[in-house]
Structure formats: C-alpha cells, structure tokens
Amino acid sequence: MSASARSGTDPGGVTRPGGADRDMGYQWSKGAWFGPLLGCTLWMLLLGGMAWRVDAVSGMTAVGAWALANGLGLWLWSRRAELRAPTALQLMLGVTGALALGTLFVLDGRVDLASLEGELATGLGSRQLYGALLVYPILMFVFWKR
C-alpha cells in the first residue's frame, strides 16, 4: 500500500496519518461538518433576533451563543489536520448543547416565550423546548456508539 493510500486525504486536502479521520464512519468533509453545525445553531440566531425586540439581553445571549458555537466550529475545522473528526464532532455537539441550554435558560427566565408564540408558531411550552434540547446528547450518544 502506498503512503498516500495509508494516510488518507480529505476533500479539503488535509492529510491525516493512518486515515484516523475515518473513525466511526465519519470523516472530515465540508458538508458533514458545516451541515450539523448550521443545523444545531441556526435556531439560536433566529430566536435571538426575535427575542432582541422584547429583551435585548436575551437577544444578545442567543446571538452570542450562536457566534460562540460557530466560532468553535470554524476553529475546529481549521484544526482538522490535528484532530480526529469524531472527537471534534463530539466536542462541537457538547459545547453547542451547553450553549443551547444556557440560551434557553436565559430566555425562559427573561422573556415570556409565549409572547414569541406568534412568531415561533411552535405550539410548544418551555418544558417541551427544554426536551427538544435532548437532541444534542442523543446525537452524541449515537456517534459514540458507532
């Protein structure tokens, strides 16, 4: 086997020794990285924009959490030559989940989430919204079990 075949190169041209980025069936690729990052954080930006009109602190908290999560995602992507993809994904999901919980906690304490109901149109109370955050640890578990 040639050295290039053993090392593994991702679509971005980053070479990983031994192809270690293929752990858990997950490898570094733009779509596999930025899709989940956007999917896990876009709601923070949208909710922050809606909440900002009612309470600036809540809006800034949500937008700040979105910025931190995406900043972490970009930083992890820039370090993909040194990091295993599954490890980076777990870190991203864990930090993003914690930021999501903090964001919802602040919004739930400062803003009547029902007042945003017309814009959110979710029909969910705050308990159900907290329950929706279970997607983060569930995804972490799924990727860990693979």
C-alpha positions in Angstrom: 0.0 0.0 0.0 1.4 3.4 -0.9 2.0 6.1 1.7 -0.7 8.3 0.2 -3.3 5.4 0.3 -2.4 4.7 4.0 -2.5 8.3 5.1 -6.0 9.3 3.8 -6.7 12.7 2.4 -10.0 14.5 3.0 -11.8 16.5 0.3 -10.2 19.7 1.7 -6.7 18.3 1.0 -5.8 17.7 4.7 -3.8 14.5 5.2 -4.2 12.5 8.4 -1.7 9.8 9.2 -3.1 6.4 9.1 -6.5 7.6 7.9 -7.6 8.1 11.6 -10.2 10.6 10.5 -12.4 7.8 9.3 -13.2 6.6 12.8 -16.8 5.8 13.4 -17.5 6.1 9.7 -17.1 9.8 9.9 -14.5 11.8 8.0 -13.8 15.4 7.6 -15.8 17.0 4.8 -17.4 20.4 4.4 -21.0 19.1 4.2 -20.6 16.6 7.1 -19.2 19.4 9.2 -21.0 22.6 8.4 -24.4 20.9 7.9 -24.7 19.8 11.5 -23.0 23.0 12.7 -25.6 25.1 10.9 -28.4 22.8 11.9 -27.5 22.9 15.6 -27.1 26.6 15.8 -29.3 28.5 13.3 -32.3 28.5 15.7 -30.2 30.4 18.2 -29.7 33.2 15.7 -33.3 33.3 14.6 -34.6 33.2 18.2 -32.1 35.8 19.2 -33.4 38.1 16.5 -37.0 37.6 17.7 -36.2 37.9 21.4 -34.0 41.0 20.9 -37.1 43.1 20.3 -38.6 42.1 23.6 -35.4 41.9 25.7 -32.0 43.0 24.5 -30.1 40.8 27.0 -32.0 37.7 25.8 -31.4 38.5 22.2 -27.7 39.2 22.8 -27.4 35.9 24.7 -28.9 33.9 21.9 -26.9 35.6 19.2 -23.7 35.4 21.3 -24.3 31.7 21.8 -24.7 31.3 18.1 -21.5 33.2 17.5 -19.5 31.2 20.0 -20.8 27.8 18.7 -20.0 28.8 15.1 -16.6 30.3 16.1 -15.8 26.9 17.8 -16.9 25.1 14.7 -14.7 27.2 12.5 -11.8 26.8 14.8 -12.2 23.0 14.9 -12.5 22.9 11.2 -9.2 24.9 10.9 -7.5 22.3 13.1 -8.8 19.3 11.3 -5.3 18.2 10.4 -4.6 17.6 14.1 -8.0 16.5 15.3 -9.9 13.3 14.7 -13.3 14.1 13.1 -15.3 12.1 15.7 -13.6 13.8 18.6 -14.2 17.2 17.1 -17.8 16.4 16.4 -18.4 15.3 20.0 -16.8 18.5 21.2 -18.9 20.6 18.9 -22.1 18.8 19.9 -21.3 19.0 23.6 -20.4 22.7 23.6 -23.3 23.6 21.3 -25.7 21.7 23.5 -24.4 23.5 26.6 -24.8 26.9 24.9 -28.3 25.9 23.7 -29.3 25.0 27.3 -27.8 28.3 28.6 -29.6 30.3 25.9 -32.9 28.7 26.6 -32.4 29.1 30.3 -31.8 32.8 29.9 -34.7 33.3 27.5 -37.0 31.3 29.7 -36.1 33.5 32.7 -36.3 36.9 31.0 -38.8 36.5 28.2 -42.3 35.1 28.2 -41.7 32.5 25.5 -45.4 32.5 24.9 -45.1 36.2 23.8 -43.0 35.0 20.9 -45.5 32.3 20.1 -47.0 34.1 17.2 -43.6 34.3 15.6 -42.3 30.9 16.6 -45.6 29.1 15.8 -44.3 26.0 17.6 -47.1 25.4 20.0 -44.5 24.2 22.5 -44.2 25.3 26.1 -40.9 25.8 27.8 -40.8 22.2 29.0 -41.1 20.9 25.5 -38.4 23.3 24.3 -36.1 22.0 27.0 -37.0 18.5 25.9 -36.1 19.4 22.3 -32.5 20.0 23.5 -32.2 16.3 24.2 -31.2 16.1 20.5 -27.7 17.1 21.5 -26.9 14.3 23.9 -28.8 11.8 21.8 -26.6 12.7 18.8 -23.5 12.5 20.9 -24.6 9.0 22.0 -25.4 7.9 18.5 -22.0 9.0 17.2 -20.3 7.4 20.3 -22.0 4.1 19.7 -20.9 4.0 16.0 
